[in-house]
Amino acid sequence: SRVIGWKFSEVPGLPVPYWTIETGGSRGGLLKRPVPAPPPQSGTNAFVCSLEVEDFDPVAKSISDSGGIVALPKFAVPKTCWQGYFVDPEGNTFGIFQVDATAK
């Protein structure tokens, strides 16, 4: 939440651990993964979310400063965006991208 400004709130009293997510726009929810995370760079056992950011490099630095690791370094999706993937301190893989029509 420190990196992207989202607020996670655990919902007590449910049969499984569950958190609500407030993004400043849309809302969502999160269930705890029922199995251990796969090792870094071994692929994933679920879909990977990517978040749009205004400026890739400072957000990537913030992720690293917060304990995340680079899973796939920044790369250009030509004429579309800059994309990269990370693993957070709990083992979750996610991506960030910066829209840039001049990316190459």
PEVEN-V70621 format. One record per residue. N is the residue number from 1. SS is DSSP state (h for helix, s for strand, l for the rest). PSI is psi in degrees with one decimal (NA if undefined). D_FIRST is the distance of its C-alpha to the first C-alpha in Angstrom with 2 decimals. Layout:
BEGIN
n = {N/N}
ss = {SS/SS}
psi = {PSI/PSI}
d_first = {D_FIRST/D_FIRST}
END
This chain:
BEGIN
n = {1/2/3/4/5/6/7/8/9/10/11/12/13/14/15/16/17/18/19/20/21/22/23/24/25/26/27/28/29/30/31/32/33/34/35/36/37/38/39/40/41/42/43/44/45/46/47/48/49/50/51/52/53/54/55/56/57/58/59/60/61/62/63/64/65/66/67/68/69/70/71/72/73/74/75/76/77/78/79/80/81/82/83/84/85/86/87/88/89/90/91/92/93/94/95/96/97/98/99/100/101/102/103/104}
ss = {l/l/l/l/l/l/s/s/s/s/l/l/l/l/l/l/l/s/s/s/s/s/l/l/l/l/s/s/s/s/s/l/l/l/l/l/l/l/l/l/l/l/l/l/l/l/l/l/l/s/s/s/l/l/l/h/h/h/h/h/h/h/h/h/h/l/l/l/s/s/s/s/s/s/s/s/s/l/l/l/s/s/s/s/s/s/s/l/l/l/l/l/s/s/s/s/s/s/s/l/l/l/l/l}
psi = {-30.2/-35.9/-45.2/-0.8/16.7/152.4/123.0/128.5/120.1/138.2/112.2/158.3/6.7/158.9/-15.5/152.4/129.9/140.1/142.6/155.1/124.8/122.7/-5.2/-10.1/-97.0/165.2/158.5/-172.9/165.4/127.8/149.0/137.8/130.0/-8.2/161.9/151.7/145.0/154.9/149.7/143.5/24.7/8.9/-167.1/157.6/20.5/179.5/154.8/122.7/142.3/137.8/133.5/132.6/156.5/-35.1/107.2/-52.1/-48.1/-32.5/-41.2/-40.9/-42.5/-38.6/-48.7/-43.0/-23.8/8.8/0.0/159.6/153.5/123.9/-37.6/115.4/162.6/132.6/158.4/133.1/102.8/131.9/18.7/-61.3/172.1/131.6/150.1/160.8/147.9/163.5/124.5/172.0/-16.9/3.2/8.3/131.9/137.2/162.1/160.7/151.3/148.2/118.9/130.7/105.1/-12.8/3.1/133.6/NA}
d_first = {0.00/3.80/5.47/5.53/5.08/4.76/5.93/7.08/10.60/13.17/16.51/19.37/22.83/22.31/24.23/21.20/17.65/15.68/12.41/12.19/9.52/9.84/9.39/11.90/14.50/14.98/13.84/13.55/13.61/13.01/15.78/15.92/17.82/21.42/22.51/21.44/19.53/22.10/22.69/21.15/23.39/25.20/23.95/21.83/22.81/20.91/19.94/17.31/14.94/14.83/12.75/14.85/14.03/16.55/17.22/16.73/17.69/15.39/12.26/14.01/14.71/11.19/10.41/13.66/13.19/10.14/12.53/12.43/15.93/17.73/19.26/21.14/21.44/21.30/24.27/25.96/26.52/29.70/29.89/26.53/23.39/21.86/19.96/18.45/16.89/14.73/14.24/11.12/12.21/12.94/15.13/13.54/14.88/13.37/14.72/14.22/17.24/18.80/21.78/24.91/28.40/29.87/27.89/30.46}
END
